[in-house]
Amino acid sequence: MRPPIVIDEHGDIDIFPSVEAAARYIEPIDVLNNEFVAYDSLGFLRHLDPTEPVVGISGYLSDDPCPDQLDQALRSFVERASGTPVPTDVTSLEGLLAFCVRKFGYTE
């Protein structure tokens, strides 16, 4: 699992520097209510396990990554949060993640 870890809560995005930081942020009840989608930096959907007291983030939900899905979620978030689209020179998922971290920082 490659950081950063991206948590999408119905279009609201939080980016974490580590799996541990993301797991501490998420509440088990919200996992049970399917409030989150979790990605690693390659776009793999991650399994969220509503364990107590800290949510487990393990395993892939699929053998195939979903980089386009993550890209779209990040671009949509940037536009809503800043009122401007992602700059045209940001063309890769890696570049987009770096741009988002620079613009919004990590959630701790």
DSSP file (Angstrom, degrees, kcal/mol; ACC not computed):
  #  RESIDUE AA STRUCTURE BP1 BP2  ACC     N-H-->O    O-->H-N    N-H-->O    O-->H-N    TCO  KAPPA ALPHA  PHI   PSI    X-CA   Y-CA   Z-CA
    1    1 A M              0   0    0      0, 0.0    18,-0.1     0, 0.0     4,-0.1   0.000 360.0 360.0 360.0 118.8    0.0    0.0    0.0
    2    2 A R        -     0   0    0      2,-0.1    39,-2.8    16,-0.1    40,-0.2  -0.822 360.0-103.9 -99.4 121.8    1.6    3.2   -1.2
    3    3 A P  S    S+     0   0    0      0, 0.0     2,-0.2     0, 0.0    37,-0.1  -0.353  86.4  76.4 -69.2 161.6    1.0    6.4    0.6
    4    4 A P        -     0   0    0      0, 0.0     2,-0.5     0, 0.0    37,-0.2   0.532  68.9-152.8 -73.4 162.1   -0.5    8.9    0.5
    5    5 A I  E     -A   16   0A   0     11,-2.2    11,-2.8    -2,-0.2     2,-0.5  -0.896   6.0-153.9-102.9 129.8   -3.8    7.4    1.4
    6    6 A V  E     -AB  15  39A   0     33,-2.3    33,-2.6    -2,-0.5     2,-0.5  -0.909   5.7-164.7-109.8 127.6   -6.9    9.2    0.1
    7    7 A I  E     -AB  14  38A   0      7,-2.9     7,-2.2    -2,-0.5     2,-0.6  -0.959   3.8-162.3-112.9 123.1  -10.2    9.0    1.8
    8    8 A D  E     -AB  13  37A   0     29,-3.2    29,-1.8    -2,-0.5     2,-0.7  -0.923   6.9-175.2-107.7 117.0  -13.3   10.1   -0.1
    9    9 A E  E >  S-A   12   0A   0      3,-3.1     3,-1.7    -2,-0.6    27,-0.2  -0.795  76.9 -48.4-113.2  86.6  -16.3   10.9    2.0
   10   10 A H  T 3  S-     0   0    0     -2,-0.7     3,-0.1    25,-0.3    -1,-0.1   0.877 122.5 -36.3  53.9  42.2  -19.1   11.6   -0.6
   11   11 A G  T 3  S+     0   0    0      1,-0.3     2,-0.6     0, 0.0    -1,-0.3   0.189 113.5 114.2  98.6 -16.8  -16.8   14.0   -2.5
   12   12 A D  E <   -A    9   0A   0     -3,-1.7    -3,-3.1    69,-0.0     2,-0.4  -0.798  56.1-152.2 -87.6 125.9  -15.0   15.5    0.5
   13   13 A I  E     -A    8   0A   0     -2,-0.6     2,-0.4    -5,-0.2    -5,-0.2  -0.819  18.9-177.7-107.6 136.2  -11.3   14.4    0.3
   14   14 A D  E     -A    7   0A   0     -7,-2.2    -7,-2.9    -2,-0.4     2,-0.5  -0.994  12.1-156.2-125.4 137.9   -8.8   13.9    3.0
   15   15 A I  E     -A    6   0A   0     -2,-0.4    92,-3.4    90,-0.3    -9,-0.2  -0.957   8.9-165.7-118.5 131.3   -5.2   12.9    2.3
   16   16 A F  E     -A    5   0A   0    -11,-2.8   -11,-2.2    -2,-0.5    92,-0.1  -0.899  24.3-139.4-120.2 143.7   -3.1   11.2    4.8
   17   17 A P  S    S+     0   0    0      0, 0.0     2,-0.3     0, 0.0    -1,-0.1   0.660  87.0  16.6 -74.0 -14.7    0.7   10.6    4.9
   18   18 A S  S  > S-     0   0    0    -13,-0.1     4,-1.8     1,-0.1     5,-0.1  -0.974  73.8-113.2-152.4 162.6    0.3    7.1    6.2
   19   19 A V  H  > S+     0   0    0     -2,-0.3     4,-2.7     1,-0.2     5,-0.2   0.886 116.9  56.0 -62.5 -40.4   -2.1    4.2    6.6
   20   20 A E  H  > S+     0   0    0      1,-0.2     4,-2.0     2,-0.2    -1,-0.2   0.901 106.1  49.2 -62.2 -42.0   -1.9    4.6   10.4
   21   21 A A  H  > S+     0   0    0      2,-0.2     4,-1.2     1,-0.2    -1,-0.2   0.908 112.8  47.6 -64.8 -41.8   -2.9    8.3   10.2
   22   22 A A  H  X S+     0   0    0     -4,-1.8     4,-1.6     1,-0.2     3,-0.3   0.914 110.4  52.1 -65.0 -42.3   -5.9    7.5    8.0
   23   23 A A  H  < S+     0   0    0     -4,-2.7    32,-1.1     1,-0.2    -1,-0.2   0.864 107.9  51.5 -63.8 -36.4   -7.0    4.6   10.2
   24   24 A R  H  < S+     0   0    0     -4,-2.0    -1,-0.2     1,-0.2    -2,-0.2   0.807 109.8  51.4 -69.4 -28.2   -6.9    6.9   13.3
   25   25 A Y  H  < S+     0   0    0     -4,-1.2     2,-0.2    -3,-0.3    -2,-0.2   0.847  95.4  78.7 -77.5 -36.4   -9.1    9.5   11.5
   26   26 A I  S  < S-     0   0    0     -4,-1.6    29,-0.6    29,-0.1     3,-0.0  -0.534  72.4-140.0 -82.4 137.8  -11.9    7.1   10.4
   27   27 A E    >>  -     0   0    0     -2,-0.2     4,-1.4     1,-0.1     3,-0.8  -0.800  14.0-130.0 -97.2 139.0  -14.6    6.0   12.8
   28   28 A P  H 3> S+     0   0    0      0, 0.0     4,-2.4     0, 0.0     5,-0.2   0.852 106.5  57.6 -54.9 -38.8  -15.8    2.4   12.7
   29   29 A I  H 3> S+     0   0    0      1,-0.2     4,-1.4     2,-0.2     5,-0.1   0.867 104.7  52.1 -62.5 -35.0  -19.5    3.4   12.7
   30   30 A D  H <4>S+     0   0    0     -3,-0.8     5,-2.6     2,-0.2     6,-0.3   0.840 107.8  51.6 -70.1 -32.6  -18.8    5.4    9.5
   31   31 A V  H ><5S+     0   0    0     -4,-1.4     3,-1.8     1,-0.2    -2,-0.2   0.928 108.4  51.2 -65.9 -44.8  -17.2    2.4    7.9
   32   32 A L  H 3<5S+     0   0    0     -4,-2.4    -2,-0.2     1,-0.3    -1,-0.2   0.827 109.7  50.8 -60.8 -31.0  -20.3    0.3    8.8
   33   33 A N  T 3<5S-     0   0    0     -4,-1.4    -1,-0.3    -5,-0.2    -2,-0.2   0.289 113.7-119.8 -89.9   9.6  -22.4    3.0    7.2
   34   34 A N  T < 5 +     0   0    0     -3,-1.8    -3,-0.2     1,-0.1    -2,-0.1   0.887  64.3 145.0  54.5  45.0  -20.3    3.0    4.0
   35   35 A E      < +     0   0    0     -5,-2.6     2,-0.3    -6,-0.1   -25,-0.3   0.670  53.3  57.0 -83.0 -18.3  -19.4    6.6    4.3
   36   36 A F        -     0   0    0     -6,-0.3     2,-0.4   -27,-0.2   -27,-0.2  -0.850  51.9-164.7-123.7 149.8  -15.9    6.3    2.9
   37   37 A V  E     -B    8   0A   0    -29,-1.8   -29,-3.2    -2,-0.3     2,-0.4  -0.999  23.5-157.1-121.5 130.3  -14.0    5.1   -0.1
   38   38 A A  E     +BC   7  46A   0      8,-0.5     8,-2.7    -2,-0.4     2,-0.3  -0.906  12.9 178.4-114.7 137.5  -10.2    4.6    0.5
   39   39 A Y  E     -BC   6  45A   0    -33,-2.6   -33,-2.3    -2,-0.4     6,-0.2  -0.934  20.3-139.8-128.7 152.0   -7.5    4.6   -2.2
   40   40 A D    >   -     0   0    0      4,-1.6     3,-1.9    -2,-0.3   -35,-0.2  -0.510  47.8 -87.3 -96.3-178.4   -3.7    4.3   -2.1
   41   41 A S  T 3  S+     0   0    0    -39,-2.8    56,-0.1     1,-0.3   -36,-0.1   0.635 127.1  56.4 -69.6 -13.3   -1.6    6.5   -4.3
   42   42 A L  T 3  S-     0   0    0    -40,-0.2    -1,-0.3     2,-0.1    28,-0.1   0.484 120.7-104.5 -93.1  -3.7   -1.8    4.1   -7.3
   43   43 A G    <   +     0   0    0     -3,-1.9    23,-2.7     1,-0.3     2,-0.3   0.551  68.3 150.7  92.9   8.3   -5.6    4.2   -7.3
   44   44 A F        -     0   0    0     21,-0.3    -4,-1.6    22,-0.1     2,-0.3  -0.591  48.2-124.4 -73.1 132.4   -6.2    0.8   -5.7
   45   45 A L  E     -C   39   0A   0     19,-0.4    16,-2.3    -2,-0.3    17,-0.5  -0.622  30.0-145.5 -73.4 133.6   -9.4    0.7   -3.7
   46   46 A R  E     -CD  38  60A   0     -8,-2.7    -8,-0.5    -2,-0.3     2,-0.4  -0.773  11.1-115.5-107.5 148.6   -8.6   -0.4   -0.1
   47   47 A H  E     - D   0  58A   0     12,-2.4    11,-2.1    11,-1.4     2,-0.5  -0.672  24.8-153.7 -81.0 129.3  -10.7   -2.5    2.2
   48   48 A L  E     - D   0  57A   0     -2,-0.4     9,-0.2     9,-0.2   -12,-0.0  -0.926   5.9-162.8-105.1 125.6  -11.8   -0.7    5.4
   49   49 A D  E     - D   0  56A   0      7,-3.4     7,-2.8    -2,-0.5     2,-2.7  -0.940  17.9-137.3-111.4 119.6  -12.5   -2.9    8.4
   50   50 A P        +     0   0    0      0, 0.0     5,-0.1     0, 0.0     2,-0.1  -0.216  46.4 155.3 -75.9  54.3  -14.6   -1.4   11.2
   51   51 A T        -     0   0    0     -2,-2.7    -2,-0.0     3,-0.1     0, 0.0  -0.386  41.2 -85.7 -77.0 158.3  -12.4   -2.7   14.0
   52   52 A E  S    S+     0   0    0      1,-0.2   -25,-0.0    -2,-0.1    -1,-0.0  -0.864  98.2   1.9-109.3 146.2  -12.3   -1.0   17.4
   53   53 A P  S    S+     0   0    0      0, 0.0     2,-0.4     0, 0.0    -1,-0.2  -0.978 136.2  26.0 -83.4 -10.6  -10.7    1.3   18.5
   54   54 A V  S    S-     0   0    0    -27,-0.1   -30,-0.2   -26,-0.0    -3,-0.1  -0.942  81.9-117.8-118.8 133.9   -8.9    1.9   15.2
   55   55 A V        -     0   0    0    -32,-1.1     2,-0.4   -29,-0.6   -29,-0.1  -0.369  28.5-127.7 -63.7 140.5  -10.3    1.1   11.8
   56   56 A G  E     -D   49   0A   0     -7,-2.8    -7,-3.4    -2,-0.1     2,-0.5  -0.767  17.2-164.9 -91.3 137.7   -8.2   -1.5    9.8
   57   57 A I  E     +D   48   0A   0     -2,-0.4     2,-0.3    -9,-0.2    -9,-0.2  -0.945  33.6 138.5-121.4 107.3   -7.1   -0.6    6.3
   58   58 A S  E     +D   47   0A   0    -11,-2.1   -11,-1.4    -2,-0.5    -2,-0.0  -0.946  36.0  11.3-145.7 161.3   -6.0   -3.7    4.6
   59   59 A G  E    S-     0   0A   0     -2,-0.3   -12,-2.4   -13,-0.2     2,-0.3   0.540  75.1 -82.0  55.1 156.9   -6.2   -5.6    1.3
   60   60 A Y  E     -D   46   0A   0    -14,-0.2   -14,-0.2     1,-0.1     3,-0.1  -0.674  19.2-146.7 -89.6 147.0   -7.3   -4.5   -2.1
   61   61 A L  S    S+     0   0    0    -16,-2.3     2,-0.3    -2,-0.3   -15,-0.1   0.629  88.3  16.5 -82.3 -15.2  -11.0   -4.5   -3.0
   62   62 A S        -     0   0    0    -17,-0.5    -1,-0.2     1,-0.1     4,-0.1  -0.982  69.8-125.8-151.6 156.7   -9.9   -5.5   -6.6
   63   63 A D  S    S+     0   0    0     -2,-0.3    -1,-0.1    -3,-0.1   -19,-0.0   0.646  97.2  67.7 -77.2 -14.5   -6.9   -6.8   -8.4
   64   64 A D  S    S-     0   0    0    -21,-0.0   -19,-0.4     2,-0.0    -3,-0.1  -0.892  83.6-127.0-110.5 134.8   -7.1   -3.8  -10.7
   65   65 A P        -     0   0    0      0, 0.0   -21,-0.3     0, 0.0   -22,-0.1  -0.297   6.9-144.3 -71.7 163.7   -6.4   -0.2   -9.7
   66   66 A C     >  +     0   0    0    -23,-2.7     4,-2.1     1,-0.1     3,-0.3  -0.485  37.2 153.3-123.2  58.3   -9.0    2.6  -10.4
   67   67 A P  H  > S+     0   0    0      0, 0.0     4,-2.9     0, 0.0     5,-0.2   0.855  73.3  54.4 -61.8 -33.9   -6.7    5.5  -11.1
   68   68 A D  H  > S+     0   0    0      2,-0.2     4,-2.4     1,-0.2     5,-0.2   0.891 107.7  50.3 -66.1 -37.5   -9.3    7.3  -13.3
   69   69 A Q  H  > S+     0   0    0     -3,-0.3     4,-2.1     2,-0.2    -1,-0.2   0.922 113.8  44.3 -64.8 -44.8  -11.8    7.1  -10.5
   70   70 A L  H  X S+     0   0    0     -4,-2.1     4,-2.6     2,-0.2     5,-0.2   0.916 112.0  53.5 -65.3 -43.5   -9.3    8.6   -8.0
   71   71 A D  H  X S+     0   0    0     -4,-2.9     4,-2.7    -5,-0.2     5,-0.2   0.930 110.7  46.4 -56.2 -47.8   -8.2   11.2  -10.6
   72   72 A Q  H  X S+     0   0    0     -4,-2.4     4,-2.5     1,-0.2     5,-0.2   0.902 111.6  51.0 -64.1 -41.9  -11.9   12.3  -11.1
   73   73 A A  H  X S+     0   0    0     -4,-2.1     4,-2.0     2,-0.2    -1,-0.2   0.916 113.4  45.3 -62.1 -43.2  -12.6   12.4   -7.3
   74   74 A L  H  X S+     0   0    0     -4,-2.6     4,-2.7     2,-0.2    -2,-0.2   0.926 113.5  48.6 -67.4 -44.9   -9.5   14.6   -6.7
   75   75 A R  H  X S+     0   0    0     -4,-2.7     4,-2.2    -5,-0.2    -2,-0.2   0.907 112.2  48.9 -62.9 -41.7  -10.2   17.0   -9.6
   76   76 A S  H  X S+     0   0    0     -4,-2.5     4,-2.2    -5,-0.2    -1,-0.2   0.911 112.0  49.1 -63.4 -42.7  -13.8   17.4   -8.6
   77   77 A F  H  X S+     0   0    0     -4,-2.0     4,-3.2    -5,-0.2     5,-0.3   0.933 109.6  51.3 -62.8 -46.8  -12.7   18.1   -5.0
   78   78 A V  H  X S+     0   0    0     -4,-2.7     4,-2.6     1,-0.2     6,-0.5   0.926 111.1  48.4 -57.1 -46.0  -10.1   20.7   -6.1
   79   79 A E  H  X S+     0   0    0     -4,-2.2     4,-1.8     1,-0.2    -1,-0.2   0.912 116.1  42.5 -64.1 -42.6  -12.6   22.5   -8.2
   80   80 A R  H  < S+     0   0    0     -4,-2.2    -2,-0.2    -5,-0.2    -1,-0.2   0.899 118.7  44.5 -69.7 -39.8  -15.2   22.6   -5.5
   81   81 A A  H  < S+     0   0    0     -4,-3.2    -2,-0.2    -5,-0.2    -3,-0.2   0.833 129.0  23.4 -76.5 -32.6  -12.8   23.5   -2.7
   82   82 A S  H  < S-     0   0    0     -4,-2.6    -3,-0.2    -5,-0.3    -2,-0.2   0.613  94.7-126.2-110.2 -15.7  -10.8   26.2   -4.6
   83   83 A G  S  < S+     0   0    0     -4,-1.8    -4,-0.2    -5,-0.5    -3,-0.1   0.518  82.7  86.0  80.3   3.9  -13.2   27.4   -7.2
   84   84 A T  S    S-     0   0    0     -6,-0.5    -2,-0.3     3,-0.0    -1,-0.2  -0.970  79.6-110.4-134.5 151.0  -10.7   26.7   -9.9
   85   85 A P        -     0   0    0      0, 0.0     3,-0.1     0, 0.0    -9,-0.1  -0.259  46.9 -82.9 -73.2 166.6   -9.8   23.6  -11.9
   86   86 A V        -     0   0    0    -11,-0.1    10,-0.0     1,-0.1   -11,-0.0  -0.470  60.8 -93.8 -63.1 137.1   -6.6   21.7  -11.6
   87   87 A P    >   -     0   0    0      0, 0.0     3,-1.8     0, 0.0    -1,-0.1  -0.215  30.4-121.0 -55.0 145.9   -3.8   23.4  -13.7
   88   88 A T  T 3  S+     0   0    0      1,-0.3    -2,-0.1    -3,-0.1     0, 0.0   0.710 108.9  65.8 -64.9 -21.1   -3.5   22.0  -17.1
   89   89 A D  T 3  S+     0   0    0      1,-0.1     2,-1.0     2,-0.1    -1,-0.3   0.552  79.4  89.0 -80.4  -4.8    0.2   21.0  -16.5
   90   90 A V    <   +     0   0    0     -3,-1.8    -1,-0.1     1,-0.2    -4,-0.0  -0.805  49.2 148.1 -91.0 100.7   -0.9   18.5  -13.9
   91   91 A T        +     0   0    0     -2,-1.0     2,-0.3     0, 0.0    -1,-0.2   0.586  44.2  64.0-115.5 -14.4   -1.4   15.5  -16.1
   92   92 A S  S  > S-     0   0    0      1,-0.1     4,-2.4   -21,-0.0     5,-0.2  -0.756  78.1-121.5-111.9 160.0   -0.5   12.4  -14.0
   93   93 A L  H  > S+     0   0    0     -2,-0.3     4,-2.7     2,-0.2     5,-0.2   0.903 116.4  52.8 -62.5 -41.0   -2.1   10.9  -10.9
   94   94 A E  H  > S+     0   0    0      1,-0.2     4,-2.2     2,-0.2    -1,-0.2   0.922 111.0  46.3 -60.1 -44.5    1.2   11.3   -9.1
   95   95 A G  H  > S+     0   0    0      2,-0.2     4,-2.5     1,-0.2    -1,-0.2   0.878 111.5  52.0 -65.2 -38.2    1.3   14.9  -10.1
   96   96 A L  H  X S+     0   0    0     -4,-2.4     4,-2.6     2,-0.2    -2,-0.2   0.910 109.6  48.7 -66.1 -42.7   -2.3   15.5   -9.1
   97   97 A L  H  X S+     0   0    0     -4,-2.7     4,-2.4     2,-0.2    -2,-0.2   0.924 112.4  48.5 -61.8 -43.9   -1.7   13.9   -5.6
   98   98 A A  H  X S+     0   0    0     -4,-2.2     4,-2.5    -5,-0.2    -2,-0.2   0.910 111.1  50.9 -62.8 -41.7    1.4   16.1   -5.1
   99   99 A F  H  X S+     0   0    0     -4,-2.5     4,-2.7     1,-0.2    -2,-0.2   0.932 110.9  48.5 -60.3 -46.8   -0.6   19.2   -6.2
  100  100 A C  H  X>S+     0   0    0     -4,-2.6     4,-3.0     1,-0.2     5,-0.7   0.886 111.0  50.0 -63.0 -40.1   -3.4   18.3   -3.7
  101  101 A V  H  X5S+     0   0    0     -4,-2.4     4,-1.7     3,-0.2    -1,-0.2   0.921 113.4  46.3 -65.1 -43.4   -0.9   17.8   -0.9
  102  102 A R  H  <5S+     0   0    0     -4,-2.5    -2,-0.2    -5,-0.2    -1,-0.2   0.919 119.5  40.6 -63.0 -43.0    0.8   21.2   -1.7
  103  103 A K  H  <5S+     0   0    0     -4,-2.7    -2,-0.2    -5,-0.2    -3,-0.2   0.892 135.5  13.5 -75.5 -41.4   -2.6   23.0   -2.0
  104  104 A F  H  <5S-     0   0    0     -4,-3.0    -3,-0.2    -5,-0.2    -2,-0.2   0.610  93.8-143.3-113.9 -17.2   -4.5   21.4    1.0
  105  105 A G     << -     0   0    0     -4,-1.7   -90,-0.3    -5,-0.7     2,-0.2  -0.085  36.6 -52.5  76.4 177.6   -1.9   19.6    3.0
  106  106 A Y        -     0   0    0    -92,-0.1     2,-0.5    -5,-0.1   -90,-0.2  -0.619  46.9-123.7 -87.3 149.3   -2.3   16.3    4.8
  107  107 A T              0   0    0    -92,-3.4   -82,-0.1    -2,-0.2    -2,-0.1  -0.811 360.0 360.0 -85.8 131.8   -5.1   15.6    7.3
  108  108 A E              0   0    0     -2,-0.5    -1,-0.1   -92,-0.1   -92,-0.1   0.383 360.0 360.0-116.3 360.0   -3.5   14.6   10.6
